[in-house]
């Protein structure tokens, strides 16, 4: 599977209103990270896209999944 990008909207700071992207090797890893930061006042989870910018998961679905209880630790990759 190709890497995916979690799209985060910056809510505070000098880059307020701009998007940030965090890359993961799978949808599951991106969702696990989203669960960790869901509700954090610094970011809004906007979606998940592939490397070319095509949407793989939209705002509503991503946020619904990230509201679920976090069940497994996120593995760190070197």
Buried (B, 14 or more C-beta within 10 A) or exposed (E): EEEBBBBBBBEEEEEEEEEBEBEBEEBEBBBBBBBEBBEEEEBBBBBBBEEEEEEBBEBEEBBEBBEEEEEEEBEEEE
